[in-house]
């Protein structure tokens, strides 16, 4: 009940209605850049708007996610600071180093979130969070951050004066580390927000192409809007970035994963292939934008994107996938594993080969350094010489024992 008293339902409803009106207005404004009009454009706007309505998340739920993300981001940053202090325990006093590092982290966080802090202090109601429990939480968190940063900065100054001369260089490294850690406060928050959203945001939204329709509609409208400046590298780069983000989302196929279990690996693999097929179409347009030479070519690409929007709006996937040439989908974990397997093999060999029976200490140490350097070089794109390097190192290590 105490939690519910923090929520003003009339203000939440007002915020929800304002958001509905703003999205409808933005969809109408974007559709004005499209070349067609009349009833077809009205149907398209309605289809895009309904797709967004199915995707939207209530204000209270979004604010809950953001509040938990802020708390977990702060705790994780403090954990990193504590880990850094534990590492340098042999060179400097742990408590002094932690206080100095936390002060620097607070200063970096204030610098990173200075705009939000200024808004929260001047007019909390102007935030886009809505009038829910998030507004008092943000205001209280902002005040607490400023007070804690000021107190820790004062304590850090006092401790810095009492540090020995040989400890100050290590403490200076901690200051830089904490400051840059605080500058990344927004990225820490985004990590947790994405983690929560991946688990809860689309849990009850089982239309996997609503996101594609909504985002591709705005991307297409933006491409038409940039048509008068189609030759500007910045305009082309912006359009290609939007398409690249959309292709990455289509490859995830998270809806298929929620409908199945780990035992349905064949179905999941087919779902990934379907997502890869749609992503391949988007990638093809992204690459075409990089090679565009004339205005007519650019407009043909825009028209092709618009036809894809219509196909998604009418659920006509056969027309959309008629000419796709998708490559086999490879999960990100598999790609990373393939990338690092040679280095891991060489790293294991660096620790195993020198301790093999019959390998003396001097030769084994040389082999270890050789394999460690080869493991580092294997991370650089080059020919795969892992197996040959391991065989050569073994031959050298074993052959050296045969010499008098």
GULO-395403 format. One record per residue (C-alpha): x, y, z; residue in three letters. Coordinates in pm, whole numbers, plus 32768, in hexadecimal, padded with zeros to 4 digits. Example, Ala and Ser with C-alpha at 12.3 -4.5 7.8 and 13.67 -1.06 7.14 Angstrom:
BEGIN
84CE7E3E830CALA85577F9682CASER
***
This chain:
BEGIN
800080008000UNK811E80EA804CUNK81A780A47EF1UNK805980F47E4EUNK803E823C7F0DUNK817782B27E5BUNK80C182987D0EUNK7FD183AA7CA5UNK7EE782EF7BBDUNK7E5884277B18UNK7FB5849F7ABDUNK801683467A3DUNK7EE0833E7960UNK7F2C849D78E3UNK808F8432788EUNK801582FB77D7UNK7F1D83C77706UNK802484CC76B7UNK810C83B9763EUNK7FFB83267560UNK7FBD847974C4UNK813084BD7491UNK816C837173E1UNK803A83A07304UNK80B684FC72ACUNK8215847D725EUNK818C8366717EUNK80B4846170C3UNK81DA854F7099UNK82BE8439701BUNK81BB83C26F20UNK81BC85186E7AUNK831584CC6DEBUNK829483966D39UNK824283C26BC9UNK80E5832C6BDAUNK7FAB83AC6C80UNK7E37836F6C9AUNK7D8E82446D3EUNK7EBF81636D18UNK7F92824D6DE8UNK7E8082616EEFUNK7E7880E46F09UNK7FF280DB6F21UNK7FF581DD7038UNK7EEE811870F5UNK7FB17FD270CEUNK80F080767150UNK803781187271UNK7F957FCF72D8UNK80E97F2572C7UNK8172802773B8UNK8045800074A1UNK80887E8B74B4UNK81F67ECF7500UNK81D57FEA75F9UNK82227FB87767UNK81598069787AUNK81FC81927920UNK820380F07A78UNK82B17FBB79F2UNK83B480897938UNK83F9815B7A6CUNK841E80227B40UNK85217F9A7A4EUNK85E280E17A51UNK85DE80F87BCEUNK86637F977BF6UNK87647FDB7AE4UNK87E5810E7B9FUNK8804804C7CE6UNK88B37F227C46UNK899780037B79UNK8A0480B77CB7UNK8A3F7F6F7D6FUNK8B037ED97C4EUNK8BDC80107C30UNK8C2580057DA6UNK8C807E947D81UNK8D787EEC7C6FUNK8E0F7FFA7D4EUNK8E317EFF7E6BUNK8EDA7E087D82UNK8FD07F127D12UNK90207F6A7E7AUNK905D7DFA7ECBUNK914F7DDA7DA7UNK922F7EF67E1CUNK92297E917F8BUNK939C7E3E7F7EUNK94027F9F7F15UNK9311808D7FC4UNK921E809580E7UNK90DE7FF08071UNK8FEF80D88127UNK9099821580AFUNK90AB81967F4BUNK8F3981327F4FUNK8ECB82887FD0UNK8F9C83407ECDUNK8F1B825C7DBBUNK8DAF82827E28UNK8DD483FD7E31UNK8E5C83FC7CCFUNK8D4383147C61UNK8C4183FF7CF9UNK8CD8852A7C45UNK8CD484697AFCUNK8B6A84047B32UNK8B05856C7B78UNK8BB585DD7A3BUNK8B1284C67971UNK89B1850A79F6UNK89CD86847A1DUNK88A686CA7938UNK87BF85DA79F0UNK883686637B3EUNK87EB87C67AD1UNK868C87637A5EUNK8647869E7B9CUNK86AB87C07C7AUNK85F788CF7BB8UNK84B488257B51UNK848586B27B98UNK832A86BB7AFDUNK83BD871079A9UNK846285BB7997UNK83DE84C0789EUNK83BA83C079B2UNK8255841F7A04UNK81CD84737B5DUNK821283247C02UNK82F982AB7D14UNK841E82E07C26UNK8413845C7C4CUNK844B84657DC7UNK8546834A7DA1UNK8609840C7C9AUNK8600854B7D66UNK867084997EA3UNK877C83D97DE4UNK87FF851A7D48UNK881A85CA7E99UNK88BE84957F33UNK89B884807E15UNK8A1D85ED7E3BUNK8A3E85D77FB6UNK8B00848F7FA9UNK8BE785147E9AUNK8C2D86517F60UNK8C73859280A3UNK8D5184907FF9UNK8E0C859F7F3AUNK8E5986508084UNK8EC485088129UNK8F9684AE7FF7UNK904B85FC800DUNK909D85C4817BUNK91158460813AUNK91E384CF800EUNK92A985BE80EAUNK92FD84A481DBUNK936383AB80CEUNK94D4835980B0UNK958C83D97F80UNK95B9827C7EEFUNK944282357F11UNK93C583677E57UNK940F82E77CF5UNK933A81B27D3AUNK9229828E7DCEUNK9237836D7C98UNK91F8823B7BC1UNK90CB81F27C9DUNK904C83547C6AUNK905C832E7AF0UNK8FBD81D67AFFUNK8E9F824D7BDDUNK8E6583877B0DUNK8E4B82C979C5UNK8D7281C57A72UNK8C8382DB7AD7UNK8C85836C7978UNK8BF482217903UNK8AD1822C79F9UNK89D2824278E1UNK8A60810E7839UNK8A4D80507982UNK88DE80AD7997UNK889D80447830UNK89367EEF7873UNK883B7EAB7989UNK87177F4878CDUNK87587E6677A4UNK87757D3A788BUNK86247D86792AUNK857E7DD677DEUNK86007C977740UNK855B7BD17855UNK84187C907891UNK83D57D9C778EUNK83507CC57674UNK82DC7BA07749UNK81707BC476DEUNK81A47C547582UNK81B47B307494UNK81A67BDE7341UNK83137BCE72DAUNK82F37CBA71AFUNK82557DDF7266UNK83AC7E6972BBUNK84207E3E7153UNK82EC7EF170CCUNK8302801371BFUNK8476804D7196UNK84838011701EUNK8368810B6FECUNK842B82217095UNK856F81BA6FEBUNK84C681CB6E96UNK842B831C6EE3UNK857E839B6F52UNK861F831F6E11UNK851C83DA6D43UNK8554850E6E1AUNK86CA84FE6DCFUNK868F84DE6C58UNK86E086506C0EUNK883586136CB0UNK886984AC6C41UNK89D784E56BE4UNK8A3A85606D40UNK8B1184566DEBUNK8A7684AC6F3BUNK891584756EBBUNK897183266E1FUNK8A2C82BB6F58UNK88FD830E702FUNK881082426F58UNK8903811C6F4DUNK8928812470C9UNK87AF810A70F5UNK87A07FE07008UNK88C47F3770B6UNK88157F4F7208UNK86D47EC27173UNK87907D9D70D6UNK88307D4D7227UNK86D87D4372CDUNK86487C6171BFUNK875F7B6371EEUNK870E7B2C735CUNK85C17A747326UNK85747A90749AUNK84007A4C746DUNK844778EF73E4UNK852678AC7510UNK840F79067603UNK831E781D7552UNK840876F37567UNK84F276437657UNK865E75E17637UNK85EB748975BEUNK8550752D7489UNK86A3758873FDUNK863C753B7295UNK8513762972ABUNK85EC77347347UNK86ED770A7236UNK85E17732712CUNK8560786971DEUNK86BF78F871D6UNK86CE78AD7062UNK85857968702CUNK860D7A9170EAUNK874F7A7E7022UNK86857A836EE0UNK85DC7BC96F3FUNK87227C596FC1UNK87CB7C026E78UNK86CC7CD46DBBUNK870F7DFB6E9EUNK88877DC76E7CUNK88667DC66D03UNK87C67F1F6D0BUNK88CC7F9B6DFFUNK89E47F316D15UNK892E7FC36BEBUNK891F81166C97UNK8A9A81146CB3UNK8ABD80DE6B3AUNK89B181D16AC6UNK8A2682B969AEUNK88F383756932UNK87B2840069C1UNK86E4830668FDUNK87A681E4699AUNK876C82786AF3UNK85F7829D6AB3UNK85E181376A35UNK867380C26B7EUNK857581956C3AUNK845B81046B67UNK84D87FA66BB3UNK84D67FF16D27UNK8376807A6D09UNK83007F3C6C5EUNK83917E7B6D84UNK82C97F556E74UNK818A7F086DB4UNK81D97D936DB7UNK820A7D996F2FUNK80CD7E676F60UNK7FFD7D6C6E99UNK80B07C366F23UNK811E7BD96DC3UNK82657B2A6E16UNK82697A5E6CD6UNK82947B996C0BUNK83937C1E6D00UNK846B7AE36CFCUNK84427A926B8CUNK85A87AEC6B34UNK86627ACC6C7BUNK87B77A246C7FUNK87FF7A046DF0UNK893F79646E64UNK892E785B6F77UNK88F8790070C6UNK8A1878E371BCUNK89CF79477326UNK8AAC7A4E73C3UNK8B2D795874C8UNK8B9C786973B4UNK8C4A798072F8UNK8D0579EF7430UNK8D6178887483UNK8DEF784F7328UNK8EAE79927346UNK8F54793B7490UNK8F7F77C07475UNK90DF77D873D7UNK915578C774E7UNK90C477E975F8UNK917176B4756AUNK92BC7769755AUNK928D77F076BAUNK924A76927740UNK9379760E7685UNK94507722771DUNK9407769B7879UNK940975287823UNK953674FF773CUNK96407584782FUNK95D274907941UNK95DB735C7863UNK96CE724D78D4UNK98217271782EUNK980C73EB77F3UNK991674AB78B1UNK98CE75F5795BUNK998776DF786FUNK98F5764A7731UNK9799763577C9UNK97A077A3782AUNK9801780676C8UNK96EB77307637UNK95F277CC7727UNK9647792C76B8UNK963D78C2754CUNK94E078317573UNK9463795B763AUNK94D67A4B752BUNK943C796E741FUNK92F3796C74E1UNK92F07AE874DCUNK93457AF47369UNK923079FA731BUNK912F7AFE7381UNK91A27BD6725EUNK90F37B7D7114UNK91EE7AA0705FUNK9222793E6FDEUNK91DD782A70D5UNK9330779C713AUNK92C8771B728FUNK930075A97257UNK944D75E071A8UNK94C976C472BEUNK946D75CA73CDUNK951D74AE7312UNK9653758272DDUNK965E75E2744DUNK963A747874B8UNK974C740773C8UNK983A7510744CUNK97EF74BE75B7UNK981A73477588UNK9941735C7498UNK9A0574377586UNK9A0E731A7681UNK9ABC723B7587UNK9BEA73257573UNK9D1672DE7652UNK
***
